[in-house]
Every structure is written in structure tokens, then in C-alpha cells.
Amino acid sequence: MKEQNILNQQNIKPTKAPKVDLKEIILFEDDDYFLVNKPPFISTLEDRHERINILGLAREYANDAQVCHRLDKDTSGVLAVAKNPEAYRHLSMQFEKREVVKVYHAVVDGIQNFQNTLVDEPILKQNDGMVKISRREGKPAQTYFTSLKPYRLHTLIECKPVTGRMHQIRIHLASQGASITGDDTYGGKPFLLSEIKRGFNLKKGTEEESFMKRMALHAYSLEFNDLGGKKQRVEAPYPKDFQALLRQLELNK
């Protein structure tokens, strides 16, 4: 019964963007920028299917706000917003010159042993909204991966993208046989408690659902230079679902 209660608490996938109080998710703020811990299931930019998005909330907070990069809807973590055009240009140039240091954490399928491993594989965006590795037509893309902690059937990975291609971390991990857990678009398997928890019993007549209702990817930190030239590094704590996933992995090693 306890296991079923865990599933009930963790596996209700929102059908719309969650309610967000922007002030509660701000991690860092100065006169030019504020960085937020974006919740999962909310779009970065305007989405015609949903009323709530980070850009809209940001412009309610600061009229001239512009998001300086983007995260996939299901990805949580640190996201930078500029309060004025000068700040936006300043950080955009750092992204263009690859001077911004981005660190992501991901739980991937299988036991993986990355030691600051560079994946240098060109990426081609396709018409269906997905990407693929294409050495002939793809744009250059590089990501460094380091294994942080192995579990019984999964591994916690640190991901450092050099470039910023669409779905870059996801396809690069998939290309190494290390798809992100829950990322069914690129071969990731759902996280099922029955596969790791000894003595797990599912209530009769019910079908087991994935413990985490999204891919296990979190933008952990962002490092950049502010307008005064001072280096700023901002970390985003894991959201509840990512914490719960790691807790289950730890309990069932």
C-alpha cells in the first residue's frame, strides 16, 4: 500500500502549466538580471496552448524582460532573464561566444562511466521537432559528460554543453547508449519502482506507471559575467520529483 501511495503522489502528470509565483522561484537578482529555478511542465517562451510561461511571468515582473536562453518544457532548473536591452545583449554575446558555463544533471539508464568525456557529434533539426546525429548535414555540437554516482540500474550524470543546439544533451547521451530516464523521444525508459524495489507489490487490477512523469533532466547551474564584469554562478536546487527519484535510487541500490 505504501508503494501505491508513493505512485499516487508522484505520478499525476499536470495537464496544464503549474501555478507559479515568480518571486518564489527567483534564485538571484541584481539591477540587470534575475535568474529563476524553472519548474518542470512550464514553457520558457509563449505557448499558444498554455496561458502561463516564464517569459509572460517575467514581463509582469519587469516590463522589458527577455529570457536569455531557453529550457525544454519538461526540463527544470536555472534560467536567466535580462531586465533591460543592454543586459540582454551582454549575456547574449556571452552565449554566442560560448563563455557561459552551463551545467546540467541527468539520471540516465544503465551504468555509465563518463570521465569528462567529450561527445562531438553534429546535430540536425528535423521537421517533426526532433533532432538526429548527422555528420553530413548537422551543425557542430559538443558536450562533456561526467558520471557523478552509479546506482543499480541508473547513473547520475553531470552534463556540460559547449554549444547550445536543440535537444543537444538528450541526443548526445542517447548516442552513447545512455538515454535520459523517462525521455521516450530519444530512447529513455520509464522509471518503474518494480524494477528496482525488492518486494514491490502493485495493487491488483492496476497498471504501474512511471514514477517520474518527465525526463530526468535538470539545469543545475549557470555561470556568467554581469554588466560590471563580475562572475556570477547560480545553482538551482532539484525540484521535488527529481529529489524523489534520487531518493528511490539511493534506497534501492
N, C-alpha and C positions, 0 to 999 in steps of 0.2 A: 504493500500500500504506500509505503514511504517513497519508493521509486516512482510510482504513478503520480504522487503529489509533486515530485520534482519535475516530471514531464509536464504536468498541467501548468506549473508556474513558469517554465522556461519556454514552452513551445507554442505560445499564442502569437502567431505572426501578425503584426499590425496590417490592417487593410488600408490604412492611410498614414500620413506622416504623424509622428507623435507630437503632442503639445510641448512646446519648448519656450522657456523663459530665457532669452538671450543672456541676460545678466548673470544667470546661474551657471552658464557654461563658459563664461569668459575666463581664460587662463592667464592672460597677460594683457595689459593695456597701457599705452602712453598717448601722447598728443597726436600721433600719426597712425598707429595701428592698434587693432585688438585681435588677439588670437583666441579661438574658441575650441572647445572639445566637441566636435560634431557628433551628435548621436547617430546610431545606425537608423536606417529606414527613412531618412530625410535627404532630399536632393540639395546639392550645393547651389545650383542655379535655378532659375524659374522653370517650372514644370507645368505644362498645360493640364496635366491630370491631377495636380495637387495644389492646394492653396498655400501651404506652408513650405518655405525653402529658406536656406541660410541667407541668400542674397536679400530676399524680401525682409527678413527679420533684421538684417544688418542695416538696411536703409531706413528702417523705423528708428533705429538707434542712432545712426549718423547719416545725414541726408546724402552725402556724396560717397557713401561706402561702395567699395569694389572688392570682390573676392580676388585674391592674387593667384590662386590656383584652384584646383577642384579635387574632390574625392568622390569616388563612386557612391551611389545612393546607400548601398549596404555597408560601406566602409565607415568605421568610426575613427575619431581622432583629431589631431591638431590641424587647424585650418586658419590661414592668415587672411585678415581683412584690412584693407587700407582705408583710412578716413578721408583722404583728400587725393587729388590727382597726382601731386608731386610724390607722395608716399607710394602710390600705386606704380608709377613709372620707376621709382627707385628699386622697389622689390622685383618688379617685372624684369628689369635689366639683370638683376642677380640670378633670377631663374634662367634667363636666356643664356647667361654666361656660365651656368652650372655652378654657381658659387653658393647656392643654398644647400645646406646639408639636411636631407630628409631621411628619417629612419622609421621603418615600419616593423611591426611584429606580426607574425602569421603562425598559425598552427597548421601543419601540413600532414598529409597522410604518409605513414611509413616512418622508418628510422632513417634519418638523413644525416650525413656527415659533411657539412659545408664548413670550410675554414677560410673565411674571407674569399670565397670562390667567385670569380668573375664569370658571369654569363653574358656573352657578347653576341646577341642574335638579333638581326634586323626584324622589324615588326611591320606588318602590312594590315591596315584597317580595311575590313570588308564591308560590303553594302548591308549586311544583316546586323551590323552593330558589334560584331565580334572581331577579333584580330587573329592573325596567324603568323608564324615564323616564315619569312620569305627572304632568302638571300639574294634573289634576283630583283624583287620589287619593293622590299621592305625598307623602312627608314632605320638608320643606326640606333641601337638601343643597348644600354649596358646596365647591369645590376650586380651588386655584390651581395652574397649570402653567407651568413654565419649561423651555424647551429648553436642555439643557446641551451636547450635542455631536451634530452630524449625521454620519451615515455615508452609505454609498452608497444603501442601501435602508431604513435604520432611523434612529431618533433616540433618544438617551439623554435622558430627561425627569426633572425634579425635580417632585414632586407634594406639595402641602401641603393636606391636607384640613382644613377648618374644622369641619365636622360629622363624625360617625363612623358613617354608615349602612353597612349590609351591602353589600359589593362596590362601594362608592362610587367609588373611583379607577378601577376596571375599567370600570364603566358610563359614567362621565363621559368617560373617554378614548375609549371606543367611540362615544359620541355626537358626538365631534368628528372622527370618521374616523381615529382614532389608537389602534386596539385594541392592547393589550399583546401583544407577540410570544409566541406559544405559548398564549394564552388563548382556546382554541377555543370556550369558553362564550359569549364576547362578541365573536366575530369575528376573533380574533387568528390569524395564520398560523403554522404551524410554522417553525422556523428551519432551513433546509436549506443546507448548505455549497455544494451545487451551484449555488445561485442567486447566490452572491457570490464564490466562489472560481474564478478562471480556471484552466482546465485540470484541473478536478476530474474524477476518474475513479472510478466506483463499481465494485466488484468484480462481475464478470459473474454473473448469476443471483441477485443480492441486491437488495433494495429499500431505498432510502435512508430513514432515519429522522430525526426531528427531532434536532438537535444537543443541545438542552436539553430535558429531559423534564418541563418545567413551564412556567408562565408566568414571564416575566422581570420579577418584582416583588420589591423588597427594601425593608424598613423600615430606612431609613438612620440616622435619629437621633430622639431624644426629649428634649424639654426640659420640666422641671417644677420646682416648688418642694418641697424636702424639709420635714420637720416643723419644722426650725429656721428656715424661711423663706429658705434659701439656694437659689439657682437651680442646678440640675444639668442639664448637657447631655451626653448619652451617644451616641456613634456606634458603629455596628456595621459591621465590615469586610464586604465582599462575600464570600459563600461561593464555593467553587471553581467551581461550574458557572456562576455569574454572571461571575466573573473570566474564565473560558474563553470565554464568549460575547463579552465586550467585546474580548478579545484577538483573536478571529477577525474581528470588525468592524474593528478597528484595522488588522490585517494586510491586509485586503481592501477598503480604502476606494476 
